[in-house]
Amino acid sequence: LVRMVGRGFYSIPQTLVIDALVRDPCIKEEDLSEILLMDKRALRQSLIFLKKDRLIKSIQRSEPQEHGQPKRFDYYFINFSSFVNLLRYKLDQMRKKIESDANNARNRQYYKCPQCGKQYGDLDVNQLYDPMESCLKCVYCSTEVEEDQSHVSDTITTLSVASLNGLIQPLLDLVRQCENIRLDPQILEPEPIPIKRLVNYSLTSVYLSFFLCLSLSSLSLSLSLSLSL
């Protein structure tokens, strides 16, 4: 479920971070950069964004150094305690946005010139209004424009909302299944992973996640375009 949310709501670098933290629950920032072959600055931006979104949390641990004083490092892990509420909030915001856009589309007025076929929106009224004849005229051929009833259809906007509901229903079903699950404290507050465990980390899985993110991002873009149309 966490991976589904990552691929549906976040960028590819952020999704790669989420995948890494799902596989290994608590990883040092420096190790994440090495594992994902990601620039430290780009990684830091992704971590800050995910932490601000309350999808991940961080803890600090002091580690002894070969020479000098112990140094503190930031370790990151998935914030499972607030994950379900975060997902429910994002789905609710998405539904409200689609419904708001659909309502705005229904309420907007569109005009069309019967002579030249030029189309106008309600924001063009100031340009179309002729104070001498108290009517709206085409700026190209000066023909009085007519209200365009075919530009936006209630059926199209209703289908957009219905399509969204169909897309997010699987996520909502998973959210309901997760509501009564009590996670072990070691999952909610995991201990940092020793660096030795990361030596055998499979880069192949990272590459697979990357290409999967690319394909799913393309799919999400196609779905977004279909909803907007």
Residue pairs with C-beta under 8 A, 6 or more apart in sequence:
1 87
1 171
1 174
1 175
1 178
2 18
2 22
2 78
2 80
2 83
3 15
3 18
3 19
3 22
4 171
4 174
5 18
5 55
5 83
5 87
5 90
5 171
6 14
6 15
6 18
6 19
7 15
7 212
7 213
7 216
7 217
7 220
8 171
8 216
8 220
9 90
10 18
10 50
11 46
12 210
12 213
12 214
12 217
13 38
13 42
13 43
13 45
13 46
14 46
14 49
14 50
15 209
15 213
16 36
16 38
16 206
16 209
16 210
16 213
17 32
17 36
17 43
17 46
17 47
17 50
17 56
17 76
18 50
18 55
18 56
18 78
19 205
19 206
19 209
20 27
20 32
20 35
20 36
20 206
21 27
21 56
21 76
21 77
21 78
22 78
23 205
24 193
24 197
24 198
24 201
25 77
25 78
25 187
25 190
25 193
26 59
26 75
26 76
26 77
26 190
26 191
26 192
26 193
27 35
27 75
27 76
27 77
27 192
27 193
27 198
28 73
28 74
28 75
28 192
28 193
28 195
29 40
29 43
29 44
29 47
29 73
29 74
29 75
29 76
30 40
30 73
31 193
31 195
31 198
32 38
32 43
32 47
32 76
33 39
33 40
33 43
34 198
35 198
35 201
35 203
35 206
36 43
36 206
37 203
37 206
38 46
47 56
47 58
47 76
50 56
51 57
51 58
51 76
53 86
54 79
54 82
54 86
55 78
55 79
55 83
55 86
56 76
56 77
56 78
56 79
57 76
57 77
57 78
57 79
58 74
58 75
58 76
58 77
59 74
59 75
59 77
59 189
59 192
60 72
60 73
60 74
60 75
61 72
61 73
61 75
61 192
62 70
62 71
62 72
62 73
63 70
63 71
63 72
63 73
64 70
65 71
75 192
77 189
77 190
79 86
80 183
80 187
80 188
81 183
81 188
84 175
84 178
84 179
87 171
87 175
88 175
91 168
91 171
91 172
91 175
94 164
94 168
95 161
95 164
95 165
95 168
98 160
98 161
98 164
98 227
99 161
101 157
101 160
102 157
102 158
102 160
102 161
103 157
105 152
105 156
105 157
106 152
106 154
106 157
108 121
108 122
108 152
109 121
109 122
109 147
110 119
110 120
110 121
110 122
110 147
110 148
110 151
110 152
111 119
111 120
111 121
111 124
111 128
111 136
111 145
111 146
111 147
111 148
112 118
112 119
112 120
112 145
112 146
112 147
112 148
112 151
113 119
113 120
113 138
113 140
113 141
113 143
113 145
113 146
114 143
114 145
114 146
115 138
115 141
115 143
116 138
116 140
116 141
116 143
118 138
118 139
118 140
118 141
119 148
119 151
120 127
120 128
120 145
125 136
127 139
128 136
128 137
128 138
128 139
128 145
129 135
129 136
129 137
130 136
130 137
135 144
136 144
136 145
137 143
137 144
137 145
138 144
138 145
156 229
160 227
160 228
163 223
163 226
163 227
164 227
167 223
